[in-house]
């Protein structure tokens, strides 16, 4: 294992002058760029500050509720065939599941989340709704 020691003096110099980036030593990874461009407009952030503000606002709006699994309705919008919405009892607006909550929902009905994410939203919605209706009631 090669451990490089940086003196406190070197750290202070670097902090005062910033770090120099040698672009010839890195590599270009197109996947990062393509993943950013494939996101919906409301999920593209140009800075960490924008990302932080968006996540903080979402956390401030978040509410925890307990509902019966059979009462949840899965809906795919005609306007956006890539997105699923959940209709939760007592909620006026549909809820868009996060990556994590979609995985939890798939787990609840016994569907492999990785596979379900590859399906078109209407087909995934039909499968999830079928699983929720057949699944024993759970809170």
C-alpha positions in Angstrom: 0.0 0.0 0.0 1.4 3.4 -1.0 0.5 6.1 1.5 1.5 9.6 0.6 2.0 12.1 3.5 1.1 15.7 2.9 2.5 18.2 5.3 0.3 20.8 6.9 2.3 23.5 5.1 1.5 21.9 1.7 -2.2 21.6 2.7 -2.3 25.3 3.6 -0.6 26.2 0.2 -3.1 24.1 -1.7 -6.0 25.6 0.1 -4.8 29.1 -0.5 -4.2 28.6 -4.2 -6.7 25.9 -5.1 -5.9 22.6 -6.8 -4.7 22.3 -10.3 -6.5 19.7 -12.4 -4.4 17.8 -15.0 -7.1 16.8 -17.6 -4.6 14.6 -19.4 -4.6 12.2 -16.5 -8.3 11.6 -16.2 -10.7 9.7 -18.4 -13.8 10.7 -20.1 -16.9 8.8 -19.0 -19.8 9.3 -21.3 -22.2 7.4 -19.1 -22.3 10.2 -16.5 -23.2 12.7 -19.2 -25.8 10.4 -20.8 -27.4 9.7 -17.5 -27.6 13.4 -16.7 -29.2 14.1 -20.1 -31.7 11.2 -19.8 -33.1 12.6 -16.6 -36.3 14.7 -16.6 -35.7 18.5 -16.5 -36.7 18.7 -12.9 -34.0 16.2 -11.9 -31.1 17.9 -13.6 -28.9 20.0 -11.4 -26.0 22.2 -12.5 -24.5 22.6 -9.0 -24.4 20.9 -5.6 -26.2 23.9 -4.2 -29.1 23.4 -6.6 -29.2 19.6 -5.7 -29.1 20.4 -2.0 -31.9 23.0 -2.3 -34.1 20.5 -4.2 -33.5 17.6 -1.8 -34.1 19.9 1.2 -37.3 21.2 -0.3 -38.5 17.6 -0.9 -37.6 16.6 2.6 -39.5 19.6 4.0 -42.6 18.5 2.0 -42.3 14.8 2.9 -45.0 13.2 5.1 -45.1 9.8 6.6 -48.4 8.0 6.5 -49.6 4.4 6.9 -52.0 3.1 4.4 -53.3 -0.3 3.4 -51.4 -1.7 0.5 -54.5 -2.7 -1.4 -55.8 0.9 -1.2 -52.8 2.2 -3.3 -53.5 2.7 -7.0 -50.8 2.7 -9.6 -51.2 5.0 -12.6 -49.2 5.6 -15.7 -49.8 9.0 -17.3 -50.6 9.3 -21.0 -48.6 12.6 -21.0 -45.4 10.9 -19.8 -45.1 7.2 -20.6 -41.9 6.9 -18.6 -43.3 7.9 -15.2 -45.6 6.1 -12.7 -47.7 7.8 -10.1 -49.3 6.4 -7.0 -52.7 7.4 -5.9 -52.8 7.2 -2.1 -56.1 7.4 -0.2 -56.6 10.8 1.3 -54.0 12.5 -1.0 -55.3 15.0 -3.5 -52.4 14.7 -5.9 -50.7 11.6 -7.3 -47.3 10.8 -5.7 -44.3 10.0 -7.8 -42.3 7.2 -6.2 -38.6 7.7 -5.6 -36.1 5.1 -6.8 -36.0 3.7 -3.3 -39.8 3.7 -2.7 -40.3 2.0 -6.1 -37.9 -0.8 -5.0 -39.8 -1.1 -1.7 -43.1 -1.4 -3.6 -41.7 -4.0 -5.9 -40.4 -6.0 -2.9 -43.8 -5.8 -1.3 -45.5 -7.5 -4.2 -42.6 -9.9 -5.0 -41.5 -8.3 -8.3 -37.8 -7.8 -9.2 -37.3 -4.1 -9.1 -34.4 -4.1 -11.6 -36.6 -5.9 -14.2 -39.6 -3.6 -13.4 -37.5 -0.5 -14.0 -36.8 -1.7 -17.5 -40.5 -2.1 -18.4 -42.5 0.7 -20.0 -44.4 2.5 -17.2 -47.9 1.3 -18.3 -46.8 -2.4 -18.2 -44.9 -2.0 -14.9 -48.0 -0.2 -13.5 -50.3 -3.1 -14.5 -48.0 -5.6 -12.9 -47.6 -3.6 -9.7 -51.4 -3.0 -9.4 -52.0 -6.7 -9.9 -49.5 -7.5 -7.2 -51.0 -5.0 -4.8 -54.6 -6.3 -5.3 -53.5 -10.0 -4.8 -51.1 -9.2 -2.0 -52.4 -9.8 1.5 -53.4 -6.5 3.1 -50.4 -4.9 4.7 -49.9 -1.5 6.2 
